[in-house]
């Protein structure tokens, strides 16, 4: 059997971490919504925490996880459904990283500018 390359092993590990991170965010989001039953005060307190720079960084990590998981998941689907692409598995890792970076970097800059710069 063909041994996976270190790049493939790393992207697989990151894919799993991103999926787990999205699951944890979903659990946090459900808990936040559940605070509505306790009244507006606890809900609004947590909402204000999410609007601070540290909360914005959490949003950035969430965006990283969702986008990376989507791009890499698409790569995996293509490799699964088009067996002829298996010989380009290593190249597909680099293509996924390139596409991810092309989408993530400009979006991350906008998110960070919104979090750390004063509104106009």
Biopython code that builds the backbone (N, CA, C, O; Angstrom):
import numpy as np
from Bio.PDB.StructureBuilder import StructureBuilder

atoms = [
    (1, "UNK", "N", (0.842, -1.187, 0.000)),
    (1, "UNK", "CA", (0.000, 0.000, 0.000)),
    (1, "UNK", "C", (0.878, 1.238, 0.000)),
    (1, "UNK", "O", (1.961, 1.243, 0.585)),
    (2, "UNK", "N", (0.416, 2.265, -0.646)),
    (2, "UNK", "CA", (1.164, 3.505, -0.772)),
    (2, "UNK", "C", (1.107, 4.304, 0.534)),
    (2, "UNK", "O", (0.023, 4.605, 1.033)),
    (3, "UNK", "N", (2.263, 4.641, 1.077)),
    (3, "UNK", "CA", (2.341, 5.406, 2.332)),
    (3, "UNK", "C", (1.984, 6.867, 2.066)),
    (3, "UNK", "O", (2.546, 7.470, 1.151)),
    (4, "UNK", "N", (1.057, 7.462, 2.847)),
    (4, "UNK", "CA", (0.715, 8.866, 2.636)),
    (4, "UNK", "C", (1.908, 9.770, 2.949)),
    (4, "UNK", "O", (2.717, 9.485, 3.831)),
    (5, "UNK", "N", (1.988, 10.864, 2.199)),
    (5, "UNK", "CA", (3.084, 11.816, 2.406)),
    (5, "UNK", "C", (2.838, 12.615, 3.687)),
    (5, "UNK", "O", (1.710, 12.677, 4.175)),
    (6, "UNK", "N", (3.897, 13.227, 4.232)),
    (6, "UNK", "CA", (3.704, 14.064, 5.427)),
    (6, "UNK", "C", (2.711, 15.196, 5.190)),
    (6, "UNK", "O", (1.974, 15.574, 6.101)),
    (7, "UNK", "N", (2.685, 15.743, 3.966)),
    (7, "UNK", "CA", (1.721, 16.813, 3.666)),
    (7, "UNK", "C", (0.294, 16.292, 3.772)),
    (7, "UNK", "O", (-0.584, 16.968, 4.307)),
    (8, "UNK", "N", (0.071, 15.095, 3.264)),
    (8, "UNK", "CA", (-1.263, 14.509, 3.324)),
    (8, "UNK", "C", (-1.650, 14.187, 4.764)),
    (8, "UNK", "O", (-2.798, 14.391, 5.160)),
    (9, "UNK", "N", (-0.705, 13.690, 5.542)),
    (9, "UNK", "CA", (-0.994, 13.392, 6.942)),
    (9, "UNK", "C", (-1.329, 14.668, 7.712)),
    (9, "UNK", "O", (-2.250, 14.676, 8.530)),
    (10, "UNK", "N", (-0.583, 15.749, 7.454)),
    (10, "UNK", "CA", (-0.827, 17.016, 8.156)),
    (10, "UNK", "C", (-2.187, 17.592, 7.791)),
    (10, "UNK", "O", (-2.928, 18.039, 8.667)),
    (11, "UNK", "N", (-2.522, 17.583, 6.495)),
    (11, "UNK", "CA", (-3.793, 18.172, 6.078)),
    (11, "UNK", "C", (-4.964, 17.337, 6.600)),
    (11, "UNK", "O", (-6.034, 17.878, 6.883)),
    (12, "UNK", "N", (-4.765, 16.017, 6.728)),
    (12, "UNK", "CA", (-5.807, 15.163, 7.301)),
    (12, "UNK", "C", (-6.010, 15.485, 8.784)),
    (12, "UNK", "O", (-7.143, 15.576, 9.256)),
    (13, "UNK", "N", (-4.918, 15.654, 9.503)),
    (13, "UNK", "CA", (-5.008, 16.011, 10.924)),
    (13, "UNK", "C", (-5.690, 17.368, 11.097)),
    (13, "UNK", "O", (-6.559, 17.522, 11.955)),
    (14, "UNK", "N", (-5.299, 18.351, 10.284)),
    (14, "UNK", "CA", (-5.901, 19.684, 10.374)),
    (14, "UNK", "C", (-7.380, 19.637, 10.006)),
    (14, "UNK", "O", (-8.184, 20.369, 10.583)),
    (15, "UNK", "N", (-7.743, 18.790, 9.060)),
    (15, "UNK", "CA", (-9.147, 18.634, 8.670)),
    (15, "UNK", "C", (-9.975, 18.130, 9.857)),
    (15, "UNK", "O", (-11.090, 18.595, 10.092)),
    (16, "UNK", "N", (-9.416, 17.181, 10.593)),
    (16, "UNK", "CA", (-10.124, 16.643, 11.761)),
    (16, "UNK", "C", (-10.208, 17.665, 12.885)),
    (16, "UNK", "O", (-11.234, 17.761, 13.559)),
    (17, "UNK", "N", (-9.147, 18.423, 13.094)),
    (17, "UNK", "CA", (-9.156, 19.467, 14.126)),
    (17, "UNK", "C", (-10.178, 20.536, 13.772)),
    (17, "UNK", "O", (-10.905, 21.012, 14.643)),
    (18, "UNK", "N", (-10.238, 20.917, 12.500)),
    (18, "UNK", "CA", (-11.210, 21.924, 12.063)),
    (18, "UNK", "C", (-12.636, 21.422, 12.284)),
    (18, "UNK", "O", (-13.502, 22.181, 12.719)),
    (19, "UNK", "N", (-12.879, 20.157, 11.987)),
    (19, "UNK", "CA", (-14.212, 19.589, 12.212)),
    (19, "UNK", "C", (-14.576, 19.584, 13.684)),
    (19, "UNK", "O", (-15.709, 19.904, 14.045)),
    (20, "UNK", "N", (-13.626, 19.225, 14.540)),
    (20, "UNK", "CA", (-13.876, 19.234, 15.987)),
    (20, "UNK", "C", (-14.106, 20.654, 16.481)),
    (20, "UNK", "O", (-14.957, 20.878, 17.342)),
    (21, "UNK", "N", (-13.358, 21.615, 15.950)),
    (21, "UNK", "CA", (-13.538, 23.012, 16.340)),
    (21, "UNK", "C", (-14.914, 23.534, 15.968)),
    (21, "UNK", "O", (-15.534, 24.271, 16.735)),
    (22, "UNK", "N", (-15.392, 23.153, 14.791)),
    (22, "UNK", "CA", (-16.735, 23.575, 14.391)),
    (22, "UNK", "C", (-17.797, 22.947, 15.295)),
    (22, "UNK", "O", (-18.794, 23.588, 15.627)),
    (23, "UNK", "N", (-17.580, 21.699, 15.687)),
    (23, "UNK", "CA", (-18.507, 21.047, 16.617)),
    (23, "UNK", "C", (-18.535, 21.789, 17.949)),
    (23, "UNK", "O", (-19.609, 22.025, 18.503)),
    (24, "UNK", "N", (-17.365, 22.159, 18.466)),
    (24, "UNK", "CA", (-17.313, 22.892, 19.740)),
    (24, "UNK", "C", (-17.977, 24.258, 19.613)),
    (24, "UNK", "O", (-18.675, 24.692, 20.530)),
    (25, "UNK", "N", (-17.769, 24.940, 18.491)),
    (25, "UNK", "CA", (-18.420, 26.236, 18.298)),
    (25, "UNK", "C", (-19.934, 26.059, 18.251)),
    (25, "UNK", "O", (-20.670, 26.871, 18.812)),
    (26, "UNK", "N", (-20.397, 25.013, 17.592)),
    (26, "UNK", "CA", (-21.837, 24.768, 17.532)),
    (26, "UNK", "C", (-22.399, 24.549, 18.931)),
    (26, "UNK", "O", (-23.477, 25.050, 19.254)),
    (27, "UNK", "N", (-21.674, 23.802, 19.765)),
    (27, "UNK", "CA", (-22.117, 23.576, 21.147)),
    (27, "UNK", "C", (-22.162, 24.898, 21.914)),
    (27, "UNK", "O", (-23.106, 25.147, 22.664)),
    (28, "UNK", "N", (-21.150, 25.743, 21.729)),
    (28, "UNK", "CA", (-21.133, 27.055, 22.379)),
    (28, "UNK", "C", (-22.289, 27.912, 21.881)),
    (28, "UNK", "O", (-22.930, 28.611, 22.666)),
    (29, "UNK", "N", (-22.554, 27.861, 20.596)),
    (29, "UNK", "CA", (-23.643, 28.646, 20.021)),
    (29, "UNK", "C", (-24.996, 28.196, 20.585)),
    (29, "UNK", "O", (-25.846, 29.029, 20.901)),
    (30, "UNK", "N", (-25.189, 26.898, 20.710)),
    (30, "UNK", "CA", (-26.441, 26.382, 21.273)),
    (30, "UNK", "C", (-26.579, 26.801, 22.735)),
    (30, "UNK", "O", (-27.665, 27.178, 23.175)),
    (31, "UNK", "N", (-25.475, 26.735, 23.489)),
    (31, "UNK", "CA", (-25.514, 27.170, 24.890)),
    (31, "UNK", "C", (-25.827, 28.663, 24.975)),
    (31, "UNK", "O", (-26.558, 29.093, 25.868)),
    (32, "UNK", "N", (-25.278, 29.451, 24.052)),
    (32, "UNK", "CA", (-25.554, 30.894, 24.035)),
    (32, "UNK", "C", (-27.031, 31.159, 23.770)),
    (32, "UNK", "O", (-27.646, 31.995, 24.432)),
    (33, "UNK", "N", (-27.590, 30.453, 22.811)),
    (33, "UNK", "CA", (-29.016, 30.614, 22.516)),
    (33, "UNK", "C", (-29.861, 30.155, 23.710)),
    (33, "UNK", "O", (-30.897, 30.752, 24.001)),
    (34, "UNK", "N", (-29.426, 29.111, 24.391)),
    (34, "UNK", "CA", (-30.162, 28.614, 25.553)),
    (34, "UNK", "C", (-30.191, 29.647, 26.679)),
    (34, "UNK", "O", (-31.093, 29.625, 27.516)),
    (35, "UNK", "N", (-29.214, 30.548, 26.705)),
    (35, "UNK", "CA", (-29.207, 31.601, 27.727)),
    (35, "UNK", "C", (-30.406, 32.545, 27.594)),
    (35, "UNK", "O", (-30.742, 33.261, 28.538)),
    (36, "UNK", "N", (-31.036, 32.546, 26.449)),
    (36, "UNK", "CA", (-32.213, 33.399, 26.274)),
    (36, "UNK", "C", (-33.314, 33.015, 27.254)),
    (36, "UNK", "O", (-34.118, 33.860, 27.650)),
    (37, "UNK", "N", (-33.354, 31.749, 27.645)),
    (37, "UNK", "CA", (-34.369, 31.320, 28.600)),
    (37, "UNK", "C", (-34.092, 31.884, 29.996)),
    (37, "UNK", "O", (-34.990, 31.915, 30.837)),
    (38, "UNK", "N", (-32.867, 32.328, 30.247)),
    (38, "UNK", "CA", (-32.500, 32.917, 31.536)),
    (38, "UNK", "C", (-32.758, 34.428, 31.577)),
    (38, "UNK", "O", (-32.571, 35.069, 32.611)),
    (39, "UNK", "N", (-33.180, 34.974, 30.465)),
    (39, "UNK", "CA", (-33.447, 36.400, 30.385)),
    (39, "UNK", "C", (-32.417, 37.094, 29.513)),
    (39, "UNK", "O", (-31.431, 36.486, 29.098)),
    (40, "UNK", "N", (-32.649, 38.366, 29.238)),
    (40, "UNK", "CA", (-31.763, 39.081, 28.313)),
    (40, "UNK", "C", (-30.375, 39.387, 28.887)),
    (40, "UNK", "O", (-29.407, 39.491, 28.134)),
    (41, "UNK", "N", (-30.270, 39.531, 30.209)),
    (41, "UNK", "CA", (-28.989, 39.920, 30.823)),
    (41, "UNK", "C", (-27.849, 38.937, 30.534)),
    (41, "UNK", "O", (-26.818, 39.361, 30.013)),
    (42, "UNK", "N", (-27.991, 37.632, 30.851)),
    (42, "UNK", "CA", (-26.881, 36.701, 30.567)),
    (42, "UNK", "C", (-26.588, 36.577, 29.069)),
    (42, "UNK", "O", (-25.430, 36.474, 28.667)),
    (43, "UNK", "N", (-27.636, 36.587, 28.252)),
    (43, "UNK", "CA", (-27.450, 36.485, 26.810)),
    (43, "UNK", "C", (-26.663, 37.671, 26.280)),
    (43, "UNK", "O", (-25.710, 37.502, 25.520)),
    (44, "UNK", "N", (-27.063, 38.870, 26.682)),
    (44, "UNK", "CA", (-26.388, 40.082, 26.203)),
    (44, "UNK", "C", (-24.961, 40.186, 26.724)),
    (44, "UNK", "O", (-24.085, 40.698, 26.026)),
    (45, "UNK", "N", (-24.713, 39.708, 27.944)),
    (45, "UNK", "CA", (-23.357, 39.735, 28.490)),
    (45, "UNK", "C", (-22.419, 38.893, 27.640)),
    (45, "UNK", "O", (-21.316, 39.324, 27.306)),
    (46, "UNK", "N", (-22.861, 37.692, 27.294)),
    (46, "UNK", "CA", (-22.028, 36.829, 26.456)),
    (46, "UNK", "C", (-21.901, 37.389, 25.045)),
    (46, "UNK", "O", (-20.842, 37.273, 24.428)),
    (47, "UNK", "N", (-22.958, 37.990, 24.530)),
    (47, "UNK", "CA", (-22.904, 38.594, 23.193)),
    (47, "UNK", "C", (-21.892, 39.732, 23.161)),
    (47, "UNK", "O", (-21.184, 39.905, 22.169)),
    (48, "UNK", "N", (-21.817, 40.515, 24.246)),
    (48, "UNK", "CA", (-20.829, 41.595, 24.310)),
    (48, "UNK", "C", (-19.410, 41.043, 24.331)),
    (48, "UNK", "O", (-18.504, 41.653, 23.764)),
    (49, "UNK", "N", (-19.204, 39.902, 24.976)),
    (49, "UNK", "CA", (-17.880, 39.276, 24.981)),
    (49, "UNK", "C", (-17.471, 38.861, 23.572)),
    (49, "UNK", "O", (-16.302, 38.976, 23.206)),
    (50, "UNK", "N", (-18.412, 38.387, 22.793)),
    (50, "UNK", "CA", (-18.109, 37.969, 21.420)),
    (50, "UNK", "C", (-17.768, 39.153, 20.524)),
    (50, "UNK", "O", (-17.105, 38.980, 19.501)),
    (51, "UNK", "N", (-18.208, 40.344, 20.890)),
    (51, "UNK", "CA", (-17.931, 41.519, 20.066)),
    (51, "UNK", "C", (-16.618, 42.199, 20.428)),
    (51, "UNK", "O", (-16.224, 43.156, 19.761)),
    (52, "UNK", "N", (-15.945, 41.739, 21.447)),
    (52, "UNK", "CA", (-14.632, 42.281, 21.813)),
    (52, "UNK", "C", (-13.571, 41.653, 20.909)),
    (52, "UNK", "O", (-13.839, 40.665, 20.226)),
    (53, "UNK", "N", (-12.353, 42.235, 20.906)),
    (53, "UNK", "CA", (-11.299, 41.692, 20.028)),
    (53, "UNK", "C", (-11.019, 40.205, 20.247)),
    (53, "UNK", "O", (-10.795, 39.484, 19.275)),
    (54, "UNK", "N", (-11.024, 39.726, 21.490)),
    (54, "UNK", "CA", (-10.779, 38.298, 21.722)),
    (54, "UNK", "C", (-11.895, 37.455, 21.098)),
    (54, "UNK", "O", (-11.631, 36.388, 20.544)),
    (55, "UNK", "N", (-13.113, 37.924, 21.184)),
    (55, "UNK", "CA", (-14.232, 37.220, 20.555)),
    (55, "UNK", "C", (-14.125, 37.239, 19.045)),
    (55, "UNK", "O", (-14.490, 36.274, 18.374)),
    (56, "UNK", "N", (-13.619, 38.355, 18.506)),
    (56, "UNK", "CA", (-13.426, 38.445, 17.058)),
    (56, "UNK", "C", (-12.348, 37.468, 16.598)),
    (56, "UNK", "O", (-12.442, 36.905, 15.507)),
    (57, "UNK", "N", (-11.325, 37.266, 17.427)),
    (57, "UNK", "CA", (-10.307, 36.275, 17.093)),
    (57, "UNK", "C", (-10.903, 34.875, 17.072)),
    (57, "UNK", "O", (-10.533, 34.049, 16.238)),
    (58, "UNK", "N", (-11.834, 34.610, 17.997)),
    (58, "UNK", "CA", (-12.527, 33.322, 17.962)),
    (58, "UNK", "C", (-13.316, 33.165, 16.663)),
    (58, "UNK", "O", (-13.365, 32.078, 16.088)),
    (59, "UNK", "N", (-13.930, 34.250, 16.208)),
    (59, "UNK", "CA", (-14.632, 34.207, 14.927)),
    (59, "UNK", "C", (-13.660, 33.930, 13.785)),
    (59, "UNK", "O", (-13.991, 33.219, 12.836)),
    (60, "UNK", "N", (-12.467, 34.494, 13.883)),
    (60, "UNK", "CA", (-11.453, 34.258, 12.854)),
    (60, "UNK", "C", (-11.057, 32.779, 12.829)),
    (60, "UNK", "O", (-10.920, 32.193, 11.756)),
    (61, "UNK", "N", (-10.875, 32.178, 14.006)),
    (61, "UNK", "CA", (-10.552, 30.756, 14.069)),
    (61, "UNK", "C", (-11.705, 29.915, 13.516)),
    (61, "UNK", "O", (-11.479, 28.911, 12.841)),
    (62, "UNK", "N", (-12.935, 30.330, 13.805)),
    (62, "UNK", "CA", (-14.088, 29.619, 13.262)),
    (62, "UNK", "C", (-14.094, 29.705, 11.743)),
    (62, "UNK", "O", (-14.316, 28.708, 11.056)),
    (63, "UNK", "N", (-13.851, 30.893, 11.230)),
    (63, "UNK", "CA", (-13.810, 31.063, 9.774)),
    (63, "UNK", "C", (-12.700, 30.209, 9.169)),
    (63, "UNK", "O", (-12.892, 29.588, 8.124)),
    (64, "UNK", "N", (-11.541, 30.178, 9.822)),
    (64, "UNK", "CA", (-10.442, 29.330, 9.367)),
    (64, "UNK", "C", (-10.907, 27.877, 9.281)),
    (64, "UNK", "O", (-10.699, 27.206, 8.269)),
    (65, "UNK", "N", (-11.538, 27.401, 10.355)),
    (65, "UNK", "CA", (-11.971, 26.009, 10.398)),
    (65, "UNK", "C", (-13.008, 25.675, 9.345)),
    (65, "UNK", "O", (-12.914, 24.644, 8.679)),
    (66, "UNK", "N", (-13.996, 26.540, 9.193)),
    (66, "UNK", "CA", (-15.071, 26.279, 8.228)),
    (66, "UNK", "C", (-14.520, 26.298, 6.803)),
    (66, "UNK", "O", (-14.805, 25.402, 6.009)),
    (67, "UNK", "N", (-13.732, 27.322, 6.487)),
    (67, "UNK", "CA", (-13.209, 27.436, 5.126)),
    (67, "UNK", "C", (-12.239, 26.302, 4.813)),
    (67, "UNK", "O", (-12.303, 25.704, 3.739)),
    (68, "UNK", "N", (-11.345, 26.009, 5.747)),
    (68, "UNK", "CA", (-10.387, 24.928, 5.513)),
    (68, "UNK", "C", (-11.106, 23.594, 5.367)),
    (68, "UNK", "O", (-10.784, 22.802, 4.481)),
    (69, "UNK", "N", (-12.070, 23.351, 6.228)),
    (69, "UNK", "CA", (-12.818, 22.094, 6.183)),
    (69, "UNK", "C", (-13.562, 21.971, 4.848)),
    (69, "UNK", "O", (-13.626, 20.883, 4.276)),
    (70, "UNK", "N", (-14.117, 23.064, 4.356)),
    (70, "UNK", "CA", (-14.848, 23.041, 3.082)),
    (70, "UNK", "C", (-13.904, 22.788, 1.904)),
    (70, "UNK", "O", (-14.193, 21.956, 1.044)),
    (71, "UNK", "N", (-12.787, 23.500, 1.866)),
    (71, "UNK", "CA", (-11.849, 23.339, 0.748)),
    (71, "UNK", "C", (-11.255, 21.935, 0.754)),
    (71, "UNK", "O", (-11.218, 21.270, -0.281)),
    (72, "UNK", "N", (-10.795, 21.489, 1.906)),
    (72, "UNK", "CA", (-10.196, 20.160, 1.972)),
    (72, "UNK", "C", (-11.240, 19.066, 1.765)),
    (72, "UNK", "O", (-10.944, 18.040, 1.153)),
    (73, "UNK", "N", (-12.439, 19.270, 2.259)),
    (73, "UNK", "CA", (-13.506, 18.300, 2.030)),
    (73, "UNK", "C", (-13.828, 18.153, 0.554)),
    (73, "UNK", "O", (-14.090, 17.050, 0.075)),
    (74, "UNK", "N", (-13.809, 19.269, -0.169)),
    (74, "UNK", "CA", (-14.020, 19.221, -1.613)),
    (74, "UNK", "C", (-12.892, 18.450, -2.290)),
    (74, "UNK", "O", (-13.136, 17.674, -3.213)),
    (75, "UNK", "N", (-11.661, 18.660, -1.836)),
    (75, "UNK", "CA", (-10.512, 17.914, -2.368)),
    (75, "UNK", "C", (-10.704, 16.413, -2.135)),
    (75, "UNK", "O", (-10.479, 15.606, -3.037)),
    (76, "UNK", "N", (-11.116, 16.051, -0.939)),
    (76, "UNK", "CA", (-11.315, 14.635, -0.607)),
    (76, "UNK", "C", (-12.434, 14.027, -1.459)),
    (76, "UNK", "O", (-12.305, 12.903, -1.944)),
    (77, "UNK", "N", (-13.508, 14.756, -1.637)),
    (77, "UNK", "CA", (-14.626, 14.263, -2.459)),
    (77, "UNK", "C", (-14.169, 14.031, -3.893)),
    (77, "UNK", "O", (-14.496, 13.009, -4.495)),
    (78, "UNK", "N", (-13.415, 14.976, -4.437)),
    (78, "UNK", "CA", (-12.920, 14.801, -5.807)),
    (78, "UNK", "C", (-12.032, 13.572, -5.921)),
    (78, "UNK", "O", (-12.146, 12.806, -6.878)),
    (79, "UNK", "N", (-11.150, 13.382, -4.948)),
    (79, "UNK", "CA", (-10.265, 12.213, -4.984)),
    (79, "UNK", "C", (-11.058, 10.915, -4.827)),
    (79, "UNK", "O", (-10.692, 9.895, -5.411)),
    (80, "UNK", "N", (-12.131, 10.943, -4.049)),
    (80, "UNK", "CA", (-12.935, 9.737, -3.852)),
    (80, "UNK", "C", (-13.774, 9.377, -5.076)),
    (80, "UNK", "O", (-13.913, 8.202, -5.415)),
    (81, "UNK", "N", (-14.329, 10.387, -5.732)),
    (81, "UNK", "CA", (-15.247, 10.118, -6.835)),
    (81, "UNK", "C", (-14.579, 10.062, -8.200)),
    (81, "UNK", "O", (-15.182, 9.595, -9.166)),
    (82, "UNK", "N", (-13.350, 10.528, -8.289)),
    (82, "UNK", "CA", (-12.601, 10.454, -9.544)),
    (82, "UNK", "C", (-11.291, 9.720, -9.247)),
    (82, "UNK", "O", (-10.271, 10.360, -8.992)),
    (83, "UNK", "N", (-11.310, 8.399, -9.276)),
    (83, "UNK", "CA", (-10.131, 7.618, -8.891)),
    (83, "UNK", "C", (-8.878, 7.951, -9.697)),
    (83, "UNK", "O", (-7.766, 7.786, -9.196)),
    (84, "UNK", "N", (-9.035, 8.414, -10.927)),
    (84, "UNK", "CA", (-7.865, 8.759, -11.738)),
    (84, "UNK", "C", (-7.065, 9.905, -11.130)),
    (84, "UNK", "O", (-5.885, 10.073, -11.440)),
    (85, "UNK", "N", (-7.698, 10.690, -10.272)),
    (85, "UNK", "CA", (-7.006, 11.815, -9.636)),
    (85, "UNK", "C", (-6.109, 11.383, -8.482)),
    (85, "UNK", "O", (-5.362, 12.204, -7.950)),
    (86, "UNK", "N", (-6.163, 10.119, -8.082)),
    (86, "UNK", "CA", (-5.360, 9.647, -6.957)),
    (86, "UNK", "C", (-3.869, 9.860, -7.190)),
    (86, "UNK", "O", (-3.121, 10.097, -6.241)),
    (87, "UNK", "N", (-3.435, 9.778, -8.431)),
    (87, "UNK", "CA", (-2.000, 9.987, -8.675)),
    (87, "UNK", "C", (-1.598, 11.441, -8.494)),
    (87, "UNK", "O", (-0.406, 11.745, -8.439)),
    (88, "UNK", "N", (-2.555, 12.337, -8.401)),
    (88, "UNK", "CA", (-2.280, 13.759, -8.156)),
    (88, "UNK", "C", (-2.604, 14.153, -6.719)),
    (88, "UNK", "O", (-2.837, 15.326, -6.427)),
    (89, "UNK", "N", (-2.618, 13.174, -5.832)),
    (89, "UNK", "CA", (-2.996, 13.428, -4.435)),
    (89, "UNK", "C", (-2.113, 14.493, -3.802)),
    (89, "UNK", "O", (-2.614, 15.395, -3.130)),
    (90, "UNK", "N", (-0.797, 14.396, -4.011)),
    (90, "UNK", "CA", (0.118, 15.376, -3.419)),
    (90, "UNK", "C", (-0.113, 16.766, -4.016)),
    (90, "UNK", "O", (-0.116, 17.761, -3.291)),
    (91, "UNK", "N", (-0.302, 16.833, -5.311)),
    (91, "UNK", "CA", (-0.566, 18.118, -5.963)),
    (91, "UNK", "C", (-1.898, 18.697, -5.483)),
    (91, "UNK", "O", (-2.048, 19.914, -5.375)),
    (92, "UNK", "N", (-2.856, 17.823, -5.197)),
    (92, "UNK", "CA", (-4.154, 18.312, -4.727)),
    (92, "UNK", "C", (-4.032, 18.972, -3.354)),
    (92, "UNK", "O", (-4.785, 19.891, -3.034)),
    (93, "UNK", "N", (-3.081, 18.501, -2.545)),
    (93, "UNK", "CA", (-2.850, 19.131, -1.242)),
    (93, "UNK", "C", (-2.369, 20.561, -1.447)),
    (93, "UNK", "O", (-2.856, 21.488, -0.800)),
    (94, "UNK", "N", (-1.411, 20.733, -2.351)),
    (94, "UNK", "CA", (-0.896, 22.080, -2.617)),
    (94, "UNK", "C", (-1.968, 22.977, -3.237)),
    (94, "UNK", "O", (-2.046, 24.164, -2.922)),
    (95, "UNK", "N", (-2.785, 22.414, -4.110)),
    (95, "UNK", "CA", (-3.870, 23.196, -4.711)),
    (95, "UNK", "C", (-4.884, 23.618, -3.646)),
    (95, "UNK", "O", (-5.389, 24.740, -3.677)),
    (96, "UNK", "N", (-5.180, 22.718, -2.706)),
    (96, "UNK", "CA", (-6.116, 23.058, -1.632)),
    (96, "UNK", "C", (-5.543, 24.171, -0.762)),
    (96, "UNK", "O", (-6.258, 25.102, -0.390)),
    (97, "UNK", "N", (-4.247, 24.077, -0.436)),
    (97, "UNK", "CA", (-3.617, 25.142, 0.362)),
    (97, "UNK", "C", (-3.655, 26.472, -0.381)),
    (97, "UNK", "O", (-3.923, 27.510, 0.223)),
    (98, "UNK", "N", (-3.387, 26.451, -1.690)),
    (98, "UNK", "CA", (-3.389, 27.690, -2.462)),
    (98, "UNK", "C", (-4.791, 28.307, -2.485)),
    (98, "UNK", "O", (-4.950, 29.504, -2.248)),
    (99, "UNK", "N", (-5.792, 27.492, -2.767)),
    (99, "UNK", "CA", (-7.170, 28.003, -2.807)),
    (99, "UNK", "C", (-7.590, 28.529, -1.436)),
    (99, "UNK", "O", (-8.197, 29.594, -1.330)),
    (100, "UNK", "N", (-7.261, 27.772, -0.391)),
    (100, "UNK", "CA", (-7.593, 28.205, 0.959)),
    (100, "UNK", "C", (-6.952, 29.552, 1.271)),
    (100, "UNK", "O", (-7.622, 30.461, 1.762)),
    (101, "UNK", "N", (-5.656, 29.685, 0.989)),
    (101, "UNK", "CA", (-4.944, 30.940, 1.287)),
    (101, "UNK", "C", (-5.519, 32.102, 0.478)),
    (101, "UNK", "O", (-5.662, 33.211, 0.993)),
    (102, "UNK", "N", (-5.848, 31.845, -0.790)),
    (102, "UNK", "CA", (-6.402, 32.904, -1.636)),
    (102, "UNK", "C", (-7.746, 33.406, -1.111)),
    (102, "UNK", "O", (-8.080, 34.578, -1.284)),
    (103, "UNK", "N", (-8.508, 32.537, -0.478)),
    (103, "UNK", "CA", (-9.799, 32.940, 0.079)),
    (103, "UNK", "C", (-9.678, 33.458, 1.511)),
    (103, "UNK", "O", (-10.375, 34.397, 1.896)),
    (104, "UNK", "N", (-8.794, 32.848, 2.294)),
    (104, "UNK", "CA", (-8.726, 33.166, 3.720)),
    (104, "UNK", "C", (-8.006, 34.479, 4.003)),
    (104, "UNK", "O", (-8.495, 35.275, 4.805)),
    (105, "UNK", "N", (-6.884, 34.728, 3.387)),
    (105, "UNK", "CA", (-6.058, 35.887, 3.751)),
    (105, "UNK", "C", (-6.805, 37.203, 3.574)),
    (105, "UNK", "O", (-6.830, 37.996, 4.516)),
    (106, "UNK", "N", (-7.420, 37.486, 2.414)),
    (106, "UNK", "CA", (-8.146, 38.762, 2.318)),
    (106, "UNK", "C", (-9.314, 38.860, 3.294)),
    (106, "UNK", "O", (-9.567, 39.917, 3.872)),
    (107, "UNK", "N", (-10.024, 37.741, 3.471)),
    (107, "UNK", "CA", (-11.164, 37.748, 4.393)),
    (107, "UNK", "C", (-10.709, 37.942, 5.831)),
    (107, "UNK", "O", (-11.358, 38.657, 6.595)),
    (108, "UNK", "N", (-9.599, 37.313, 6.209)),
    (108, "UNK", "CA", (-9.071, 37.454, 7.566)),
    (108, "UNK", "C", (-8.636, 38.895, 7.821)),
    (108, "UNK", "O", (-8.842, 39.427, 8.912)),
    (109, "UNK", "N", (-8.044, 39.511, 6.829)),
    (109, "UNK", "CA", (-7.648, 40.914, 7.002)),
    (109, "UNK", "C", (-8.864, 41.801, 7.245)),
    (109, "UNK", "O", (-8.821, 42.702, 8.083)),
    (110, "UNK", "N", (-9.936, 41.551, 6.520)),
    (110, "UNK", "CA", (-11.161, 42.329, 6.744)),
    (110, "UNK", "C", (-11.729, 42.082, 8.142)),
    (110, "UNK", "O", (-12.162, 43.019, 8.813)),
    (111, "UNK", "N", (-11.726, 40.827, 8.578)),
    (111, "UNK", "CA", (-12.222, 40.517, 9.923)),
    (111, "UNK", "C", (-11.362, 41.185, 10.997)),
    (111, "UNK", "O", (-11.888, 41.722, 11.972)),
    (112, "UNK", "N", (-10.060, 41.150, 10.819)),
    (112, "UNK", "CA", (-9.168, 41.748, 11.808)),
    (112, "UNK", "C", (-9.286, 43.269, 11.813)),
    (112, "UNK", "O", (-9.243, 43.895, 12.872)),
    (113, "UNK", "N", (-9.433, 43.861, 10.632)),
    (113, "UNK", "CA", (-9.596, 45.312, 10.582)),
    (113, "UNK", "C", (-10.882, 45.721, 11.300)),
    (113, "UNK", "O", (-10.904, 46.727, 12.010)),
    (114, "UNK", "N", (-11.930, 44.958, 11.121)),
    (114, "UNK", "CA", (-13.205, 45.235, 11.782)),
    (114, "UNK", "C", (-13.077, 45.091, 13.298)),
    (114, "UNK", "O", (-13.735, 45.809, 14.051)),
    (115, "UNK", "N", (-12.227, 44.159, 13.743)),
    (115, "UNK", "CA", (-12.098, 43.900, 15.175)),
    (115, "UNK", "C", (-11.208, 44.912, 15.879)),
    (115, "UNK", "O", (-11.486, 45.292, 17.016)),
    (116, "UNK", "N", (-10.138, 45.356, 15.218)),
    (116, "UNK", "CA", (-9.128, 46.139, 15.919)),
    (116, "UNK", "C", (-9.047, 47.608, 15.509)),
    (116, "UNK", "O", (-8.411, 48.401, 16.203)),
    (117, "UNK", "N", (-9.665, 47.980, 14.414)),
    (117, "UNK", "CA", (-9.640, 49.379, 14.019)),
    (117, "UNK", "C", (-10.955, 50.050, 14.432)),
    (117, "UNK", "O", (-12.007, 49.410, 14.419)),
    (118, "UNK", "N", (-10.902, 51.313, 14.790)),
    (118, "UNK", "CA", (-12.151, 51.989, 15.171)),
    (118, "UNK", "C", (-13.065, 52.139, 13.957)),
    (118, "UNK", "O", (-12.589, 52.267, 12.829)),
    (119, "UNK", "N", (-14.373, 52.125, 14.189)),
    (119, "UNK", "CA", (-15.309, 52.285, 13.063)),
    (119, "UNK", "C", (-15.172, 53.677, 12.457)),
    (119, "UNK", "O", (-14.842, 54.641, 13.148)),
    (120, "UNK", "N", (-15.427, 53.764, 11.167)),
    (120, "UNK", "CA", (-15.338, 55.046, 10.445)),
    (120, "UNK", "C", (-16.570, 55.872, 10.657)),
    (120, "UNK", "O", (-16.670, 56.978, 10.127)),
]
sb = StructureBuilder()
sb.init_structure("model")
sb.init_model(0)
sb.init_chain("A")
sb.init_seg("    ")
for serial, (resi, resn, name, xyz) in enumerate(atoms, 1):
    if name == "N":
        sb.init_residue(resn, " ", resi, " ")
    sb.init_atom(name, np.array(xyz, "f"), 0.0, 1.0, " ", f" {name:<3s}", serial, name[0])
structure = sb.get_structure()
